């Protein structure tokens, strides 16, 4: 559920940022959703928590790819 929520929220976020759905954002959000729920799966006893965690992970992943990566390339050539 977290991975699905992460991909859907990444699709909406990339649509807002790029005016199109970016496939790279969706791929990165799939990984982000899995990692975020994997680290917190022992405290998720309600189905709403994995969905919320996935949504947050998808948004952070897409914003990081869209905004932070170009900033790091510009400033420290990473």
C-alpha positions as a printed Julia matrix, in Angstrom:
78×3 Matrix{Float64}:
  0.0    0.0     0.0
  2.88   2.36    0.74
  4.52   1.72   -2.62
  1.27   2.34   -4.49
  0.6    5.54   -2.54
  4.18   6.67   -3.14
  3.93   6.18   -6.9
  0.55   7.93   -7.13
  1.72  10.93   -5.1
  4.92  11.11   -7.15
  2.83  11.14  -10.31
  0.76  14.04   -9.04
  3.84  15.92   -7.83
  5.73  15.45  -11.1
  2.63  16.56  -12.98
  2.65  19.78  -10.95
  6.38  20.36  -11.42
  6.91  19.34  -15.05
  3.38  19.49  -16.53
  3.87  15.82  -17.42
  4.36  12.57  -15.55
  8.08  11.84  -15.34
  8.9    8.13  -15.4
 12.15   8.62  -13.49
 10.23  10.2   -10.63
  7.89   7.21  -10.54
 10.78   4.75  -10.46
 12.51   6.61   -7.66
  9.23   6.87   -5.74
  8.79   3.09   -5.96
 12.07   2.62   -4.16
 11.34   5.41   -1.69
  7.96   3.92   -0.77
  9.46   0.49   -0.18
 12.32   1.79    1.93
 10.12   4.08    3.99
  7.63   1.35    4.87
 10.37  -1.19    5.43
 11.97   0.9     8.13
  8.7    1.61    9.92
  6.63  -1.52    9.32
  6.66  -2.62   12.96
  4.71   0.44   14.09
  2.07   0.4    11.32
 -0.96  -1.33   12.81
 -3.56   0.59   10.81
 -3.84   0.56    6.98
 -3.9    4.35    6.9
 -0.35   4.69    8.19
  1.36   2.93    5.25
 -0.64   5.05    2.83
  0.37   8.24    4.63
  4.0    7.15    4.8
  3.93   6.33    1.09
  2.43   9.68    0.15
  5.07  11.55    2.11
  7.87   9.42    0.64
  6.63   9.99   -2.92
  6.44  13.74   -2.5
  9.86  13.99   -0.86
 11.4   11.73   -3.49
 10.02  13.73   -6.4
 10.91  17.1    -4.9
 14.39  15.84   -4.12
 14.89  14.66   -7.67
 13.47  17.82   -9.2
 14.93  20.51   -6.95
 17.77  19.21   -4.78
 19.65  17.26   -7.46
 20.09  20.27   -9.81
 21.1   22.42   -6.84
 23.8   19.95   -5.81
 25.06  19.69   -9.39
 25.29  23.46   -9.6
 26.94  24.1    -6.27
 29.3   21.2    -5.55
 29.38  19.36   -8.89
 27.86  16.23   -7.37
